[in-house]
């Protein structure tokens, strides 16, 4: 898969998994509070890794917000 990962595509992926509208997910919402569990987080990490943005589940778990996860993607892209 060679899809370019963007903040908005990540928001859409999270919304799809949570059965929410993407507009309901803010960058600083705690995604666990919105119903995201560890299994679905691992699914997202795998999906995004396949899209070229390797995600470390333990780093994602430290701060379960879209904003933090986007920072991880950007940091990975700058390496």
C-alpha positions in Angstrom: 0.0 0.0 0.0 1.5 3.3 -1.0 -1.1 5.7 0.3 0.2 9.1 1.7 -0.7 9.3 5.3 -2.1 12.7 6.4 -3.6 14.0 9.6 -7.0 13.9 8.0 -6.6 10.4 6.6 -5.6 9.3 10.1 -8.7 11.1 11.6 -10.9 9.3 9.0 -9.3 5.9 9.9 -10.0 6.4 13.6 -13.5 7.6 12.9 -14.2 4.6 10.8 -13.0 2.2 13.5 -15.1 4.1 16.1 -18.2 4.4 13.9 -18.0 8.2 14.3 -18.0 11.2 12.0 -14.4 12.5 11.5 -15.6 15.9 12.6 -16.3 14.5 16.0 -12.6 13.6 16.6 -10.5 16.5 17.8 -6.7 16.4 17.7 -6.5 16.4 21.5 -9.4 14.0 22.3 -8.3 11.0 24.4 -9.1 8.3 21.9 -9.4 5.7 24.7 -12.2 7.8 26.2 -13.9 7.7 22.8 -13.9 3.9 22.8 -10.7 3.0 21.1 -9.2 -0.1 22.7 -5.7 -1.6 22.4 -6.7 -4.1 19.7 -8.1 -1.5 17.4 -5.0 0.7 18.1 -2.8 -2.1 17.0 -4.9 -2.5 13.9 -4.4 1.2 13.1 -0.7 1.0 13.8 -0.4 -1.9 11.4 -2.4 -0.1 8.7 -0.4 3.0 9.0 2.9 1.1 9.0 1.8 -0.5 5.7 1.1 3.0 4.4 4.8 3.9 5.1 4.5 5.4 8.6 5.9 2.9 11.0 4.1 3.3 14.3 5.3 2.0 17.7 2.4 0.8 19.7 4.1 1.7 23.0 4.7 5.2 21.9 1.1 5.5 20.7 -0.2 4.3 24.1 1.8 7.0 26.0 -0.6 9.6 24.7 -3.6 8.3 22.9 -4.5 11.5 20.9 -4.6 12.1 17.2 -2.3 15.1 17.7 0.4 13.0 19.4 0.1 10.2 16.8 0.5 12.7 14.0 3.7 14.0 15.7 5.0 10.4 15.7 4.3 10.2 12.0 6.1 13.4 11.3 9.0 12.5 13.4 9.3 9.2 11.5 9.2 10.9 8.2 12.0 13.3 9.1 14.4 10.3 9.9 
